Amino acid sequence: MRQAGTPRAVLGSIMPRINKPPPRIPMRGKAEEQGHREKYAAQLFEELNSSIFNNGLPRETKLNWNKRLLTTAGRAKWHRSRDGVQTTEIELAAKILDCDERIRNTLSHEMCHLACWIINGNPKEGHGQAFKAWADKVMIKRPEIEITTRHNYEISYPFEWKCEKCSKVYGRYSKSIRPDECVCGVCKVGKLIPLFVQRAPRTPKVSRMATSLPQGSPRPVAALEETRQIPANSTVYAISSEDEVDILIGAINNVTLHDGETPTRTI
């Protein structure tokens, strides 16, 4: 639970994109790309803090790249304890800020919030006059930066489904939508068609019976014919594997037969 005097700013909601997502990037390439973003954001924070905010923002402000921010580009946090110790943090959406332009605009936006709370001493300031004043200073000093109170970034989803009825497109970061179990939430009847290539499973599906029996085991067979009669008081052996043949033959040889009795084996 947040304590009083602990503001938190959330960047505006983001509209999902409906066009074709970009091709997948190898894991090694993703790590290198993310490393570039983190380095660029750290350098930009130092530059703006020095040239515009006169180093009024704590240098130890943590830039946290959050993979769970899916609808918000950035978020600023500030807290001051009773002892006067303040903690600052800026969260950046790792899955949304995929280029330098978005990083510049979002990071500058969140730094303006921190400036209002720390430099101006107004923890209740949102997107009022103080925020706009800091935003104007940033944009005058750095024309390549645009700070607004609401962002409509297009999100690149790796997996998308389209309703065959109303053409509504749903985007996800994983294959969490199962078309065979749900329908479109807009028209309530349309079937969702995947817009990505579906790969066949490498391991073929097998039945529970097949997985429960080892290789070489017998399979279920039809019942014995009703007309087939088995003499009363007879010993019946059912062979389930070749390994048991020798054991059963030895057991049969040791059976003591009485007059009129005939052993019966069923294989």
N, C-alpha and C positions, 0 to 999 in steps of 0.2 A: 504494500500500500504506500502511495506517495505521501510524503510529509508536506505540511503547509510550507509555502515558500519555495517549492521545488517545481519550477515551470518546465514544460516540455512542449516543444513546437513540432508540429507534424506538417510536412509539405503536402500540398493539395493532392486530391485523388487523381488517378491516372487512368486514361482511357485505353482499353486493350486494343491491340492491333489485329486486323483481320486479314492481312496479306500473308504471303508465303514466308515462313521463317527462314533465316539464313542457314547454310549448311553447317553441319556439326564441326566443331574444332577439336582436334586431338587433345588428350588430357595434358600432355606436355605443353602444347601451345596455349591452353587455357591458363596454366600456371604462370607462364611467362607473361601473358597478357594481363593477368591480375596483378602480378608484380609491378608491371609498368603503371597501372592505375594507382596502386598504393603509393608508389614513389612520387608520381605526379601530384597526387592530392596532398602529400606531406610537404612538398616544395611550395605548392600554391598557398597552403596555410601560412607558412612562414613569410612568404612574400606579401600577402595581403595584411597579415598582422603587423608587419613592419611598416609598410608604405601607407596604409589607410587607417588602421586601428591603433597606431602608435604603440604597438606591443602591449595593448591593454588587455588582450586575451591571454590566459595562461598558456605558456609554451608547452606545458605537459598535457594539454588537451588531447584526449585519446580519439583517434579516428578509427572507428570500429566498422569494418565492412560486414554487414549483416546479410546473410543469405535468406533470412526469413522475412525480410521486408519485400513484399510482393506487390503492394499497391501504393507504397509511399517511397519517394525517391530519397528522402533524408529526414533526419530527426535530431534536434539539438536538446541536450540535457544539462541542467545546472543545479547544483545543490550546495547549500551552505549550512554547516553544522552549527550547533550552539557555541562552539569554541571559535567560530569564525573561519574554519577550514572549508574551502570550497572545492567542489569536484565538477569538472566539465567533461563533456563527451559529445561527439558528433557521430551519429550512425549514418552510414551510407549504404544504399541498397546495391548489393553486389550483382544482382541479376537485372538491374534496370540501368545503372550508370555504366554503359558499355562504350563510352567514347569520352574524349577530353572535354568536349563542349558541355555535356551533361554534368560532368564532374565539376567544372568551373562554376556553372550556374547554381548547382545544388549546394556545393560547399560554401560559396559566397552567401547564399541565402541563409544557411544555418549560422554562419559567423555573424551575420547582422543580428540574429536573435541573441546570441551570446553577448554582443556589444550592448544591446538594450538592457539586458539583465545585469551585466557586470559593470560596464563603463557608465551607463546612465543610471544605474541603481534602481531600475524599475522592473521587478520580476513579474509584473502582471502585463507587461507590454506584449502584444501579439503582432499584428500587422498594421499598427497605427502610425502616427506621425514620426515617432522616433525611428521605427523600422524603415520607413520610406526615406528618411533623411540619410541613414547609413547606406541604404541601397543606392541612392543617387550618388553618394561619394564614390562608391565602388565602380559604378558604371561610367562616371566621368573620368576616373583615373584609369580604368581598364575598359575601353569601349567594346572589347570582344566578349564581355560578360553581360548577360541579361538577367536581371533579378525581377521576378514577378511574385505575386502572392498565390498563384495557382499554376501548376505545370500539367500539361497533357502529353506526357511522353508515350510513345508507342512501345509496347513491350514485345520483345521477340520471344515467342514461345516455341520450344522445340517440338511440341506435339499439339495438333489442332484437330478438332472435329467440326463438321458442318451439318446442320440440319437439312435433310432432304426436302422438308416441307416449307420452312420460312427462311432458309439460308442463314440462320444465326450461327456464328462461329464461336466455339469455345476453345480457349487456350490453356494448356497446363504445362508444368515443368516435368511431369512424369506421365506415364500411361495410366492415370488414375480413373479415367472415364471408361466404363465398360458398356459399349453400345447394346449388348444383349441383355442388360439389366436395367436400362434407363432410357428415357425419351427426352426430347427437347423441353426445357423449362419455360420457354416462351409460348410456343403453340400447343404444347402438352401432348402432341401426337406424333411429331416428326421423329424419324429415326436418325441417329447421329452417324455420319459417315467419316471415317478417319481420313485425314488429308496427308498422311505420312505413309511411307512404305512399311508394310507389316511383314515381318520375317517369320518363316515357318519354324517351329521348335526343332532344335537339333536332336533331341531325344524323343523318339516316338512314344505316344501314350500307350500304356498297357493296362489290362484289367487288373482288378485286385486279386483275382485267382492266379493270374500269371505271376504277379509279384510275390505271392505268398508261397509258391512252389519253386524249388530249385530246379536247375536244368537237369533233364533226364528223369524227372518225376512223372508218374502216370497221370493222365488226364481223366476226368469223369467219363464213364462209359454208360451205355444203356443197361437197364436192369435185366436180370436173368429172365429168360422166358418162363412164363407161368407153367408151361407144360413140362419143364425140366424138373425132375424129381430127384431129391437127395435122400439117400437111405437114412433112416433114423439111427441115432447113436453113432453117426459117422464123424470123423475128424476132417474138417475142411480147412485148407490152407489158402490164404489169399496173398499172392506175391505182389509186393509193391515196388521192388527194385531188384536188379540183378545181384546185388550184394547179398541178398537174403536167400538165394537159391541153395547155395552149398549148406548153409545152416539148416534149412528146412529138410534137405535131403538126408542130412545126418540125423535129424530128429526122427524122420520117418523110418529110417533103418533100425532105430532103437525101439520102435513101437512093438509091443508084444500083442500079437493078434490071437483072438479066441476063435473058436470054431464058428463058422458062418459069418465072420466079420471081414469086410473089405475096406481098406482105407481109400478115401477119395481126396484128390487134390484139384483145386480149381485155380488156374493161372490166368 
